[in-house]
Structures are given as structure tokens and as C-alpha cells.
Amino acid sequence: MSELHLGGCHCGSLRYQFSAPLRDIAHCHCSVCRRTSGGTMVTWLTVPLECFAWTTGEPAQYRSSATSTRYFCPTCGAQLALFTSLSPHSLDVTVATLDQPERARPDRHIWVKSRLPWLHLDPHLPEEDEERL
């Protein structure tokens, strides 16, 4: 039986839950993640789509590329999830929006060819120039 994980946005308008292991957790350094979050990178975890549910509110959607849709709070703007047609049976969730983000330890860096040159984070983790799905 998988653990139940809960999360939500800053203002509380959106809440979600999923019942799946915390796995495939990556620091993404791509320029799209930086621009859509306003941060230097975004840390994502991947969950099976059928294990994820919005429990409060309806997210707004933004089509950030030909293959990706991002879900965010229409009230506070927090980015909570990403769906990519390249991996149609899963959903990526922002680790920072988990109620217990400390439990989701990253296991790799992705899109490091786009990493900001002055950012040094977890140098012991494996790195991928892009992302291997």
C-alpha cells in the first residue's frame, strides 16, 4: 500500500493528493521552468496519473510548449503540476507544494545544459544534459 501525500498552493485555493511512492525526483534547470516559476530551478516528482487527484479547487492551465501543460493556482499563481504528452501516464508535481517537502529527496539534475552557471546545488547527484524519460 502506498503512502498518501498531500499538498497545495500558498493561498489554499488548490489542494491535491496522491497515493504513490515519492520517486523520480529531479531538480529541473530548463529555462521554461525558470520563467514559469520565477525561480532558479524547479524540483519535480513524478506520480502515476491515476494516483493523483485535485481535492479542492480547479487549477488554471498554461500550455508552456507543444507537449506540456502546467497547472497553477488562479488566485496566488503557485505552480503545482505539469503534464507532458511525452509521458502520458504520469504527472509531475512540484515538490515545494507538498505538505511535507522534506520527505522528497531529489535523486538527479535534469536539463543541466541550461543551468545557470553560478548555481551550485547537490553536486553529488547524477546530471542529465536534457531529460531521459
N, C-alpha and C positions, 0 to 999 in steps of 0.2 A: 504494500500500500504506500502510495506517495504522500509526502507531506503537503499540507495546504499552505500556500503562500498568498499573502495579501499585500495590496499596495494601492496607491492613489496619487492624485495630484496635490499641489500645495494648498489649494483652497478647499478641497474636499468635495468638489462637484463631481469628480470622477473617482470611482473605486473599481478595483478588479480583483480577481482571484484566479489561481491556477493550482492544480494538483499534479505536480511533476517534479522530478529532481532538479536541483539547481545545477545546470551543466552548460557546456559550450558558452563560457563567459569570456567576453573579449572586449578589450579597450579598442575602440574604432577611432582611427586618426584621419578618416577621409574628410575632405573639405565640405561635403554635403552635411555630415553630422555636425561639424563645427558651425556652419552657417545656420542650420536649423535649431541648434541648441544654444548658441552663443557661448559655448564652452570650448576649451582646447581639445577635447575629445569626448566621446560618449562611451560608457561601458554598458554593453548589452548582454542579455542572456537569452537563450533560445528555448522555447517551450513548444510542445506539440499543440497545434491549433485547436484540436478538440478538447484540450485540457484547460483552455483559457476562457474566462467569461467576464464581461463588464457587469458589475453588480449595482452600481449607482451611476446614473447619468449616461449620456451618449457623447462619445468623443467627436470632435471635428476631425476632418481628414484633409491631408495635403499630399498631392501626388508630386513627390520630390524628384522622380525620374521615371523613365518609361517602364521600369519594373518594380518601383517601390512606392508604397503609400504609408505616410506617417500619421499617427493618431495622437491628438493633443487635446488639452482642455480648452474649450472655447471661452472660459472665464479667466483663468490665470495664465494660460499659454503653455503650461508644462507639457513636454513631450513624453508620452508614456509607452508607445509601441510602434513597431514598424512591421509591415507585411511586404515580402518580396515574392513576386511570381517565380523567381529563380528557385525558391524553396517553398512551394505552395502548401505544404502540410505543417508548417511551423510559423511561429510569430516571435519576433524579437521584442523583448521588454527592457526598458531602461532600468538598470539596477538601482539607480538613485531614487526611484519612485517606490521601491519595495518598503514595506513597513520595517523590515529587518535587513537592510542592505549589507550589513556587516557579515551576513551568512553567505553571501555570493562572492566568493573569492575568484578574481579573474585568472584565466589559465593561458592567455595569449594576447598578443597585439595583432591587429589587422590594419591593412591599408597604411603600413608604415612608410611607404614611398611618399605619402602625403603628410607625414608627421611634421609638426613644427620643429625646426632644428634646435630650439632652446628647451624643448620639453624632454625631460629625462624621468621616466616612470617605470618601475618594475623591470630593470634591465635583465633580470634572470629569466623572464618569461620568453617563450618562443615568439618569433616575429614572422609575419607574412607580408610581403610587398603589397598584395591585394588581399583577397579572402578566398580560402578554399572552402567551398560548400560541401 
